[in-house]
Amino acid sequence: MRLREKPLIPWIFAEENGKINFGHCNCMAGLGESCSHVRSLLWAIQAGVRMRERKKKHTGSLHLESRKSNALKLKI
């Protein structure tokens, strides 16, 4: 993209359950309903969701409990 060109705007319409109904972009290929910009947007969303899920999994319920022997037990 050149500095003087209008920025490209890829977008998608998806339902809460993750079903993608359609996507579009204002680039030349996007006018034909398919381009790499929409695909890249979907990839970025998927990567973000995976990172969020991994973070939840690793930091989810991390608790320290003290035992009678004063030792600490790590519950994951």
PyMOL commands that place a pseudoatom at each C-alpha (Angstrom):
pseudoatom trace, name=CA, resn=MET, resi=1, chain=A, elem=C, hetatm=0, pos=[0.000, 0.000, 0.000]
pseudoatom trace, name=CA, resn=ARG, resi=2, chain=A, elem=C, hetatm=0, pos=[1.235, 3.444, -0.830]
pseudoatom trace, name=CA, resn=LEU, resi=3, chain=A, elem=C, hetatm=0, pos=[1.068, 6.315, 1.636]
pseudoatom trace, name=CA, resn=ARG, resi=4, chain=A, elem=C, hetatm=0, pos=[-1.467, 8.264, -0.419]
pseudoatom trace, name=CA, resn=GLU, resi=5, chain=A, elem=C, hetatm=0, pos=[-3.801, 5.311, -0.935]
pseudoatom trace, name=CA, resn=LYS, resi=6, chain=A, elem=C, hetatm=0, pos=[-6.875, 4.799, 1.146]
pseudoatom trace, name=CA, resn=PRO, resi=7, chain=A, elem=C, hetatm=0, pos=[-6.318, 2.067, 3.814]
pseudoatom trace, name=CA, resn=LEU, resi=8, chain=A, elem=C, hetatm=0, pos=[-7.805, -1.347, 3.121]
pseudoatom trace, name=CA, resn=ILE, resi=9, chain=A, elem=C, hetatm=0, pos=[-10.687, -2.371, 5.342]
pseudoatom trace, name=CA, resn=PRO, resi=10, chain=A, elem=C, hetatm=0, pos=[-11.292, -6.125, 5.598]
pseudoatom trace, name=CA, resn=TRP, resi=11, chain=A, elem=C, hetatm=0, pos=[-14.257, -7.177, 7.752]
pseudoatom trace, name=CA, resn=ILE, resi=12, chain=A, elem=C, hetatm=0, pos=[-16.313, -10.233, 8.608]
pseudoatom trace, name=CA, resn=PHE, resi=13, chain=A, elem=C, hetatm=0, pos=[-19.814, -10.886, 9.890]
pseudoatom trace, name=CA, resn=ALA, resi=14, chain=A, elem=C, hetatm=0, pos=[-19.861, -13.709, 12.419]
pseudoatom trace, name=CA, resn=GLU, resi=15, chain=A, elem=C, hetatm=0, pos=[-22.288, -15.118, 14.943]
pseudoatom trace, name=CA, resn=GLU, resi=16, chain=A, elem=C, hetatm=0, pos=[-21.536, -15.506, 18.663]
pseudoatom trace, name=CA, resn=ASN, resi=17, chain=A, elem=C, hetatm=0, pos=[-20.993, -19.245, 18.233]
pseudoatom trace, name=CA, resn=GLY, resi=18, chain=A, elem=C, hetatm=0, pos=[-18.155, -18.567, 15.771]
pseudoatom trace, name=CA, resn=LYS, resi=19, chain=A, elem=C, hetatm=0, pos=[-20.026, -19.259, 12.527]
pseudoatom trace, name=CA, resn=ILE, resi=20, chain=A, elem=C, hetatm=0, pos=[-18.805, -16.862, 9.850]
pseudoatom trace, name=CA, resn=ASN, resi=21, chain=A, elem=C, hetatm=0, pos=[-21.579, -15.708, 7.555]
pseudoatom trace, name=CA, resn=PHE, resi=22, chain=A, elem=C, hetatm=0, pos=[-19.560, -13.566, 5.159]
pseudoatom trace, name=CA, resn=GLY, resi=23, chain=A, elem=C, hetatm=0, pos=[-16.566, -11.266, 4.817]
pseudoatom trace, name=CA, resn=HIS, resi=24, chain=A, elem=C, hetatm=0, pos=[-15.522, -8.470, 2.524]
pseudoatom trace, name=CA, resn=CYS, resi=25, chain=A, elem=C, hetatm=0, pos=[-12.649, -6.108, 1.770]
pseudoatom trace, name=CA, resn=ASN, resi=26, chain=A, elem=C, hetatm=0, pos=[-12.399, -2.896, -0.223]
pseudoatom trace, name=CA, resn=CYS, resi=27, chain=A, elem=C, hetatm=0, pos=[-9.352, -4.067, -2.212]
pseudoatom trace, name=CA, resn=MET, resi=28, chain=A, elem=C, hetatm=0, pos=[-9.646, -5.039, -5.891]
pseudoatom trace, name=CA, resn=ALA, resi=29, chain=A, elem=C, hetatm=0, pos=[-9.726, -8.785, -5.140]
pseudoatom trace, name=CA, resn=GLY, resi=30, chain=A, elem=C, hetatm=0, pos=[-12.133, -8.206, -2.259]
pseudoatom trace, name=CA, resn=LEU, resi=31, chain=A, elem=C, hetatm=0, pos=[-14.687, -6.784, -4.661]
pseudoatom trace, name=CA, resn=GLY, resi=32, chain=A, elem=C, hetatm=0, pos=[-14.944, -10.342, -5.977]
pseudoatom trace, name=CA, resn=GLU, resi=33, chain=A, elem=C, hetatm=0, pos=[-15.714, -11.540, -2.411]
pseudoatom trace, name=CA, resn=SER, resi=34, chain=A, elem=C, hetatm=0, pos=[-12.374, -13.233, -1.743]
pseudoatom trace, name=CA, resn=CYS, resi=35, chain=A, elem=C, hetatm=0, pos=[-8.968, -11.860, -0.855]
pseudoatom trace, name=CA, resn=SER, resi=36, chain=A, elem=C, hetatm=0, pos=[-6.012, -12.559, 1.391]
pseudoatom trace, name=CA, resn=HIS, resi=37, chain=A, elem=C, hetatm=0, pos=[-6.901, -9.599, 3.643]
pseudoatom trace, name=CA, resn=VAL, resi=38, chain=A, elem=C, hetatm=0, pos=[-10.069, -11.286, 4.894]
pseudoatom trace, name=CA, resn=ARG, resi=39, chain=A, elem=C, hetatm=0, pos=[-8.145, -14.540, 5.334]
pseudoatom trace, name=CA, resn=SER, resi=40, chain=A, elem=C, hetatm=0, pos=[-5.477, -12.693, 7.345]
pseudoatom trace, name=CA, resn=LEU, resi=41, chain=A, elem=C, hetatm=0, pos=[-8.143, -11.113, 9.522]
pseudoatom trace, name=CA, resn=LEU, resi=42, chain=A, elem=C, hetatm=0, pos=[-9.641, -14.540, 10.248]
pseudoatom trace, name=CA, resn=TRP, resi=43, chain=A, elem=C, hetatm=0, pos=[-6.190, -15.950, 11.036]
pseudoatom trace, name=CA, resn=ALA, resi=44, chain=A, elem=C, hetatm=0, pos=[-5.502, -13.078, 13.478]
pseudoatom trace, name=CA, resn=ILE, resi=45, chain=A, elem=C, hetatm=0, pos=[-8.829, -13.651, 15.232]
pseudoatom trace, name=CA, resn=GLN, resi=46, chain=A, elem=C, hetatm=0, pos=[-8.144, -17.383, 15.499]
pseudoatom trace, name=CA, resn=ALA, resi=47, chain=A, elem=C, hetatm=0, pos=[-4.641, -16.749, 16.889]
pseudoatom trace, name=CA, resn=GLY, resi=48, chain=A, elem=C, hetatm=0, pos=[-6.027, -14.289, 19.454]
pseudoatom trace, name=CA, resn=VAL, resi=49, chain=A, elem=C, hetatm=0, pos=[-8.670, -16.764, 20.624]
pseudoatom trace, name=CA, resn=ARG, resi=50, chain=A, elem=C, hetatm=0, pos=[-6.091, -19.542, 20.947]
pseudoatom trace, name=CA, resn=MET, resi=51, chain=A, elem=C, hetatm=0, pos=[-3.759, -17.285, 22.955]
pseudoatom trace, name=CA, resn=ARG, resi=52, chain=A, elem=C, hetatm=0, pos=[-6.629, -16.254, 25.247]
pseudoatom trace, name=CA, resn=GLU, resi=53, chain=A, elem=C, hetatm=0, pos=[-7.627, -19.883, 25.809]
pseudoatom trace, name=CA, resn=ARG, resi=54, chain=A, elem=C, hetatm=0, pos=[-4.044, -20.914, 26.571]
pseudoatom trace, name=CA, resn=LYS, resi=55, chain=A, elem=C, hetatm=0, pos=[-3.695, -18.056, 29.028]
pseudoatom trace, name=CA, resn=LYS, resi=56, chain=A, elem=C, hetatm=0, pos=[-6.933, -19.070, 30.782]
pseudoatom trace, name=CA, resn=LYS, resi=57, chain=A, elem=C, hetatm=0, pos=[-5.756, -22.669, 30.931]
pseudoatom trace, name=CA, resn=HIS, resi=58, chain=A, elem=C, hetatm=0, pos=[-2.413, -21.785, 32.531]
pseudoatom trace, name=CA, resn=THR, resi=59, chain=A, elem=C, hetatm=0, pos=[-3.563, -19.051, 34.914]
pseudoatom trace, name=CA, resn=GLY, resi=60, chain=A, elem=C, hetatm=0, pos=[-7.105, -20.330, 35.483]
pseudoatom trace, name=CA, resn=SER, resi=61, chain=A, elem=C, hetatm=0, pos=[-7.411, -21.570, 39.045]
pseudoatom trace, name=CA, resn=LEU, resi=62, chain=A, elem=C, hetatm=0, pos=[-4.017, -21.328, 40.637]
pseudoatom trace, name=CA, resn=HIS, resi=63, chain=A, elem=C, hetatm=0, pos=[-4.329, -21.581, 44.424]
pseudoatom trace, name=CA, resn=LEU, resi=64, chain=A, elem=C, hetatm=0, pos=[-1.970, -22.186, 47.275]
pseudoatom trace, name=CA, resn=GLU, resi=65, chain=A, elem=C, hetatm=0, pos=[-3.285, -24.158, 50.232]
pseudoatom trace, name=CA, resn=SER, resi=66, chain=A, elem=C, hetatm=0, pos=[-1.480, -24.611, 53.486]
pseudoatom trace, name=CA, resn=ARG, resi=67, chain=A, elem=C, hetatm=0, pos=[-1.330, -28.073, 55.019]
pseudoatom trace, name=CA, resn=LYS, resi=68, chain=A, elem=C, hetatm=0, pos=[-1.023, -29.050, 58.660]
pseudoatom trace, name=CA, resn=SER, resi=69, chain=A, elem=C, hetatm=0, pos=[2.696, -29.539, 58.162]
pseudoatom trace, name=CA, resn=ASN, resi=70, chain=A, elem=C, hetatm=0, pos=[2.969, -25.881, 57.071]
pseudoatom trace, name=CA, resn=ALA, resi=71, chain=A, elem=C, hetatm=0, pos=[3.971, -27.012, 53.588]
pseudoatom trace, name=CA, resn=LEU, resi=72, chain=A, elem=C, hetatm=0, pos=[2.297, -25.362, 50.622]
pseudoatom trace, name=CA, resn=LYS, resi=73, chain=A, elem=C, hetatm=0, pos=[0.351, -27.369, 48.081]
pseudoatom trace, name=CA, resn=LEU, resi=74, chain=A, elem=C, hetatm=0, pos=[-0.170, -26.015, 44.592]
pseudoatom trace, name=CA, resn=LYS, resi=75, chain=A, elem=C, hetatm=0, pos=[-3.593, -26.752, 43.081]
pseudoatom trace, name=CA, resn=ILE, resi=76, chain=A, elem=C, hetatm=0, pos=[-4.028, -26.332, 39.355]
for i in range(1, 76): cmd.bond("trace and resi %d" % i, "trace and resi %d" % (i + 1))
show_as sticks, trace
zoom trace
